[in-house]
Amino acid sequence: MPAARDESGGAARLHLDRARDEVRNGSLERGWQECLAAAAIARSMPDPELLAEAATVLSEPTLMWTRTGARQALCFEALGLLGAPTADEAPTLPQWRRRVRAHLDGLSTGWAEHRGDLSRDAPPDASFRFAELQTAYLRSLGISGVFDRLVLAHQAVRLGRAADDDHIEAWGWHWRADALEQLGLRADFLDAVRELSAVVERAASPVWHWRLTAIHANIALLEGRIADVAPLARRALAEGRNAGVADADLFDLILRGVVAVRTGSGVAGVEEEVRLLIADAPYFAQGWRAELLLALGRMDEVETIYRMLMGRLDQMPTDVHEWLVGHVTLAEIAVALDDRDGAARLRGLLLPAAHLHAAGPATTPYGGPVALPLAKLSAVLGDQDAVGRFAADALARAEAMQAPWHATAAREFAAARPHALPPLSTREDEIARLVAQGRTNREIATMLFLSERTVEQHVRSILHKLGLPNRAAVAAWVVEQR
């Protein structure tokens, strides 16, 4: 009997080793299947520690709803087999209870039910410490936690480097890129992506190559390089499928949906794919479909979904990436339907995120400054002061992020409302009046105690903001304004 038990235990550990290899170098889905095979052996023995290990090998979150319930169930089964503490138990059992509880706490976020205040008193080795960081990261996905996520990202990078673990370090840079994109800090965001690229090349992990290519596809979309998006998206999809990434097709569909809406091509086909995909998803995923229906002009269906979602708005989990993106989508629909009550409610919810950009993980499309939907909601409510303030802020943030599609959207919104966007700053207005007087840049610099180069920059900004070709056109604009 002991020999048979050892043989079974060895087979289970082989499955767990394969699971770790799949997670680090390939696929969460394949890793999960190896965990289930190990769990079946542990259950038959029974071996509580083996079952606990099978329940906790997979540490990465998947998108929204996939596999969360099954992973939770395995954790609870492991806790049941580990049993209540006793005086003469093996010294490793308390460690496994803590590990399973910490893992379960990390899974019980966002779309999954939180199961209580579970202890996370884990040993200080790298894998346990990273599990703690992941739990904290998942808990900080709300709009108020973006700076906490930067701190956690820094800690993960340091932990990965100290442990010589590229997998942990890669997650740290990924988290940092996600947070910086949401803050609209373009240069720092691109620096984080470059650091991630270096780690991915060193790690030679198929699943990380998929993530990195998906990020580059979405950067191309952010920058308006539509011609570059399709080949990068195809490459990402192929890499994801080859690595066995269960979410690869989902991420590809999300990207194709945004491209379809912006180009006006293929929206109907994407909408049909989304309708079938989200049949068993959380009901808030219907907002994704409503966005596509809005682009198709199918307003009756849009309104039906919108009313359903607004009726359950308070039930949407706040500690998920989808909260901000979903509320921005609902704001666009409220504006399209001219729903004043909904606009007032959504503006109140989005105001604390006015400084942010509608961005989830960097592997998904960037959604622009939150200030733009706030400007549109303010227009529905007739709050002209807020319209001008948010429109100007949205344009400035979109330009700083070098997101031309969103900058154009902000300008077009302002152009439809003559006084929505203050055209020039106080200093620019002063310089424009002096230009209209025929003053040279050197003369203006002397009069305003500025450098000539600073005046040149202001003049370029004036021409850009007003969409004018030269100084003579600026003079004409000043006369017209007077």
N, C-alpha and C positions, 0 to 999 in steps of 0.2 A: 504493500500500500504506500509506504513512504516514497518508493521509487516512482510509482505512478503519479504521486502528487508532485514530485520534483519535475517529472517530465511535463506534466500539465502546466506547472508554474513556468518552466522554461519556454514553453510554447506561447504562453501569455506574454512573457517579457519580450519575446521575439516580435510579437504584434505591436507592443508598445514602442520598441526601438524603431520599427517601421513607421509608426505613427509620428514619432518625433522627426524622422527624416522627411516625411511628407510635409509636415508643418513648416519645417525650416527651408526646404528646398523645392517644394512642389505645391501641394494642395491640401486645404483644410478639409475638403470633402473626403479625399482618400484617407487622410489622417483620422477623420472621424470613423470611417468604416473599420480601420485597424483598431481603434479604441473599442468599438462595439464587439469585435472579435475577441479582444483581450478580456472585456467585461463578461462575455458569455462563459469563458473558461473560469474566470475568478468566481463567478456566481455558482458554477457547478462544483467547485472544490469543497466548501466555499472559502475564499481568502479575502478578508475585508481590506487589507492593505493593497492588494492587487486591484481590487475593484475601485478603491479610492484613487489609485494612480491612473487607472483607465478614465476615470471621471474628470481628471484635472490636467491631462496632457495637453488638450486643446485650450490655449489661453486667448487666442485672438477672437475679437467680436466679428460676426458676420452682419451683413446689411439688414437692418430692420427686424425681420421676424424669423429668418431661416435658422432652423436647428436649435433655437434657444430653448424651447420647451423640452426637447429630448435631452439636451445637455443638463438642464435643471433636474429632470427626472432621474438621471443617472447619479447626480450628486446626492439627491435625497435617498436613493437606494443605498449608496455607499455609506452615508451617515447612519442609516438603519442597521446595516451590517456591522459597522464599527461599534455600535451599541453605546450605552451609557458608561461613563468612567467608573472604574472599580479600583480597589486598593492594590490588587496584585496584577494589574494588566501590564502588557509589554510597554516599555518606555517609548516605543515609536508610535503607539496609537494616538496619544494626545496631539502629536505633531500632524498626523494625517487628518484628525478631526479639524484642526485649525486650517489646514490647507484646503480641505473640501469646503469648509464654511467661507473662507476667503474667496474661493473660486465661485461659489454660489452667489455670494454678495455681488461679485463683478457681473454675473449673468443677470441678476435681478435689477436691471436698470431699463429705463426707457420703455420699450415695447413690452417688456416682461414684468410680471408682478414682483414687487419687492417683498421678500419673505421675512423681513424683520432685521433687527440690529445684530448682525452676525459678527462674531469676533474675527479679527484679521491679524492676530498675534502670530505672525509667521517667523520662521527662522531667518537669519540675516543673509543667507546665500543668494546668489544672483537671481535664480529662477523664482524663489519666493518673493524677493524684493520687487522683481518686475511684475509679478502677479498683483502685488499691492499697488504699484504705480498704475497698472491697467485699471484696477478697480476705481482708484481715485480719478483717473482720466475719464472713465465712463460717467462717473458722478458729476463731472464738471462740464458736460457738453451743452449745458444751457447757455443763454446769451450772457449771463453774468459771470461765467467761468472761464472766459477766454484767456485772461491773464494767469489764472491758475494752471491752465493747460500749457502755457509757455514755461512755467516753472517745472511742471511734471516732465515736459519734453527735455528740458535741460538735465534733469535728474536721470532720465532714461539714457540720454547720450553718455553721460558720465559713467553710469552703471555699465553700459555696454562696453565702453572702452576699458574700464577697470577689469571687467570679467573677460575681456577679449571675445565678446559675443556680438558679431555683426548683426544678428537678428534683432537683439535688443536695441543696439545703436540705431539701426534703420528705423525702428518704430519711433525712436526719439526724434529723429529728423522729420519723419512723416508728421508726427503730432505738431512739431514746430511750424512746418509749412502750412498745415491746416489752419492753425491759429493766426498766423501772419496774413494769410489770404483773407480771413474773415475781418481782420483789422485794416485791410487795405494797404499794408506796408509792402509795396511791390518789390523793392530792392532786397529787403530782408527775406521775403518769401522766395525769390529766385535763388538767393544764397543758400537757403535751407534745401531747396531742390537740388542744387549742385552738390551739396554735402551728401545728400541722400544718394545721388548718382554714384559718387565715389565709393560709398559703402556697398551699394548693390553690385557694382562691378567687381569688387573684392570678394563679395560673398558668393557670387555666381548662383543665386537662387532663382529658379524659374518664376516662382510666385512674386518675388520682389521685382523681377524684370517686367512682369505684367503690370504691377502697380506703377512702376516708374514710367512705362510707356503710356499708360492711361493718364498719368499726370501731364505728360508732355502733350498729349492730344487735347486735353482741356486747357492748357496754356495757349495752344494755337487758337482755340476757340475764343478765349479771353482776348487775345490780341487781334482778333478779326481775320486771322489767316485761314479762311474757310477751306481753301484748296489744300492746305496741309492737314486738315482735321481727318478727312476720310482715310488716307493711307495710314496715319498713326492709329486711328481707331481700328482698322482692319488688323494691323500688326498686334495691337493690344489684345484683341479678341482671340487671335490665333495663339498668342502666348498664354493667355488665360486658359483656353481650352486644353492646350497641350499640357499645362501644369495641373489640370484637373480642378481649376478654381470654379466653385459652384456659382459664384456671383458674376463671373466674367460676362455672360450674356446679358445680365441685368444692367450692369454698368454700361455696356455697349448700347443698350436700348435707351437708357437715360440720355446719353450723349447724342444719339441719333435723333431723339425727340426734340432736343433743343435746336440742333442744326435744322431740322425740318421746319420748326416754327419760324426761325430767323430767315430761312431762304424761301419759305412758302412752298416747298417741294416735298412730297411724300408724307405729309401730315396724316392723311387718312389711313395709310398702311401702318404707321407707327401707333396710331390710336387703337387700331384693332388689336395689335400685338399687346399693348398695355392693358386693354380691357380683359383679354384672356389671362394675362399674367397675374393681375391683381385680384382675381376672383376670390382667393382665399387669404388675401393680405389684410392687415388692419385697415379699417374703413377710411382712415385718413389718407391712404394711398389713392383714394378716388380723386383727391385734389390734383394729382398728376394727370389723370385722365381728363379732368375738367379743363385744365390748361390747354390740352390739345383740342378739346371740343370748342373752346373759345376761339382758337386759331382757325377752326373750320367754320365758325359762325353758327354752330348748332346751339343757339342760346337757350332753348327750352330745356335741353339736357343739362346744359351748364347750370342753369338756375336750380334745377332739381337737386343736383349734387351739392351746390353751394348752400342751399337751405338746410340740407341734411347735415353738412359739416358745421355750419354755424350753430346749429342746434346742439352740437356736441363739442363745441370749441373748448370748453373748460376741461374736457376729459382727455385732451391730447397731452401726452407726456411732455414735460418741459425739458428733460435732460437727454434730448436726442438732437442730432443735427437737423432732422427733418422739421423741427418746430419752426425755426426761422424761415427756411425755404418754403414750407407749407403756408405760413401766414402771409408771406409776400405774394404767393400765388392767389390766396383768397382776397388780398387787397386789390390785385389787378381785376379780379372778377367783380368785387364790390363796386369798383369804379365803372366797369363796363355795364353793370346793371343799374348804376346810379342809385345804389342803396345807401341812403344817409345813415340809417341806424347801424347797419353793418360797418360802414366807413368809420363812424365814431368809435365803435367797439374795437375795430382792428387798429385804428390809429393809437388808441390808448395802450394796446398791447405791444405795438411796435415802437413806441416812443423810447423805451429804455434801450433799444437797439439802434437808435438813430445814427450812432457813430460807426456802426458795423456795416459789413457787406454780406449779402445773402450768399453764403458759401458754406458748404458742408465739407467733407473730406476733399482733398485736392484731386482725388481720382474722379470727382464729379464736376459738372459745369459750374463755373462762377456765375452768380446771379445778379451782380451789380450792387451799387450802394442802396442801403435801406432807405436813405433819404428820398430817393425818387418815388417809391410808392407812398411815402409819407406826404410828399408834395401833391400827388394825385388825390390821395384821400382828403387832404386839406381843401383841394379845389371842389370836391363833391360837397364838403361841409361849408363852403363859402368863406373860408378863413384865408383871405388874400395875403395877410402878413406872413402867415405860415407857409403859404404856397411859395412866395418869393424866397423866403429863408431856406426852405428845404430844397427848392429847385437849384439855387446857387450852390448849396452844399453838395448836392448830388453831382452836379457838373464838375465841381472841383475834385471830388473824390474819384469820379470815373476817369478824369484826365490824369490824376496822380497815379492811378492804377494802370494807366495806358490801356483802357478798355474802350475801344472806339465805338462798338455797338451801343454800349450803355451811355457814353458821352453824347452820341447822336440822339439817342432817345431823350436825354435830358434837354438838349437844345431844341428838339422838335416840340417837346411838351411846352417849353418856355415860349417858343415862337407863336404858339397858338394862344398865348395869354400875354399880351403886349407888355404888361408891367410885372410879370411873374419873376423875371430874372434881372436883378440889378446889373446892367451891362458892364459897368466899369467900377473899380474901386475908387475911393476918394482921391488917391494919388494919381490914378490913371485919368480920372476926369480932369484933374488940374493940368496934367501934361497935355491931354487932348485939346484943351482950350488954348494952351500956349502954341501947340502945333497949328491950330486954326489961325493964330495970329501971325504965322509965318516964321516962328522962331526955329532956329536950328537946334540940334541935340546939344551942342556945346553951350549955346546961349541958355537953354533950359536948365542944363546942369549947373551953370553958374548962378542962375536966379534961385534955384531950389536947394543949393548946397549939396548936390548929388554928383556922383561920378558920371562921366559921359556914357560909360558902359551900362550903368544902371538905367539911365534914360533910354538907351537903345533897347534894353530888355523890356521896359515899360511900353515903348512904342510898338514893339513886336507883339506884345500881349494885347494891346489895344486893337491892332489890325486883326489879330486872330479872333478875339471875342466878338468884334463887330462884323467880321467876315468882309472886311474892306481891303482893296488892293494896294492903296498907297496913302500918303499923307494928305494929298488933295481931297481924297474921299473922306478922310477923317474931318477935315475942315468943313466939308459940306454937311457931314453928320452933325457936327456941333451946331452949325447954323440952324439945321432942321430942328434939333432938340430945343433950341432957344425959341 
